[in-house]
Amino acid sequence: MRDAIARTLVRVLSVLIPRPPGRHSAEYLAAQTPEPALTPASPWSRPWTAPSAQEVRAVFRDERTQELPELQRERVYAAEFADLGLDYDFPTMPLSSVVVRERVAA
């Protein structure tokens, strides 16, 4: 008898209290579907912001810097690239003075 009363009570409650949508219902799937991930903008979609090759060559081929000693020439390059909005970090320095390599015994 208890089973019949329990089943009847469950049926009555299921009619009175609606259940949440099932896992395969359209409402449930719409609520669970994630939004597509935002992909980063392609660097090719925006205009080129760096100086052109002609501008860079003009800095290095400037006649008045050719006669200067190397350190002063590098400073002039740094100043001219700063005018173009670039950071110039002595690319003509020999790497052997900066990089220390350890010998590995074979």
C-alpha positions in Angstrom: 0.0 0.0 0.0 2.9 2.3 0.8 4.2 2.0 -2.7 0.9 2.9 -4.3 0.6 6.0 -2.1 4.2 7.0 -2.9 3.7 6.6 -6.7 0.5 8.6 -6.6 2.2 11.3 -4.6 5.1 11.5 -7.1 2.7 11.7 -10.1 0.7 14.5 -8.4 3.9 16.5 -7.6 5.3 16.0 -11.1 2.1 17.6 -12.5 2.1 20.5 -10.0 5.9 21.1 -10.1 7.4 21.2 -13.6 10.8 19.5 -13.9 13.7 21.3 -15.4 14.3 20.6 -19.1 16.1 17.3 -19.8 19.6 17.1 -21.2 18.4 16.5 -24.7 15.8 19.3 -24.8 16.3 22.4 -27.0 16.2 24.7 -23.9 18.9 22.8 -22.1 21.2 22.6 -25.2 20.7 26.3 -25.9 21.7 27.2 -22.3 24.8 24.9 -22.4 26.2 25.9 -25.8 29.3 28.0 -25.2 29.8 31.1 -27.2 32.6 30.8 -29.8 36.0 31.8 -28.5 37.3 35.1 -29.6 40.2 34.7 -32.0 42.9 37.3 -31.8 43.0 39.8 -34.6 45.3 39.0 -37.4 48.4 41.2 -37.6 47.8 41.4 -41.3 44.4 43.1 -40.8 45.8 46.4 -39.5 48.1 48.8 -41.4 51.9 48.6 -41.2 53.1 50.9 -38.4 56.9 50.4 -38.6 59.1 52.6 -40.8 59.6 51.6 -44.4 62.7 50.1 -45.7 63.6 53.3 -47.5 63.5 55.2 -44.2 65.7 52.7 -42.4 68.2 52.7 -45.3 68.3 56.5 -45.2 69.4 56.3 -41.6 72.2 53.9 -42.2 73.4 55.6 -45.5 73.5 59.1 -44.2 76.7 60.7 -45.5 77.4 62.7 -42.4 77.5 59.6 -40.1 80.0 57.7 -42.3 83.0 59.7 -41.1 82.1 59.4 -37.4 83.7 57.0 -35.0 81.7 53.8 -34.3 80.3 54.9 -30.9 79.2 58.3 -32.1 77.7 56.7 -35.2 75.7 54.3 -33.0 74.4 57.3 -31.0 73.3 59.1 -34.1 71.5 55.9 -35.3 69.8 55.6 -31.9 68.6 59.3 -32.1 67.3 59.0 -35.6 65.5 55.8 -34.9 64.0 57.4 -31.8 62.6 60.1 -34.1 61.0 57.3 -36.1 59.6 55.8 -32.9 61.9 52.8 -32.7 64.3 51.5 -30.0 67.7 51.0 -31.5 69.9 48.7 -29.4 73.4 48.7 -30.9 72.9 45.8 -33.4 76.4 46.3 -34.8 78.1 45.4 -31.5 80.1 42.2 -31.8 78.2 39.4 -30.0 81.4 37.9 -28.6 81.6 40.8 -26.2 78.1 40.1 -24.9 77.6 36.3 -25.2 79.7 34.1 -22.9 79.8 30.5 -24.1 80.8 27.7 -21.8 82.7 24.8 -23.3 81.1 21.4 -22.7 83.4 18.5 -22.4 82.4 15.8 -24.8 
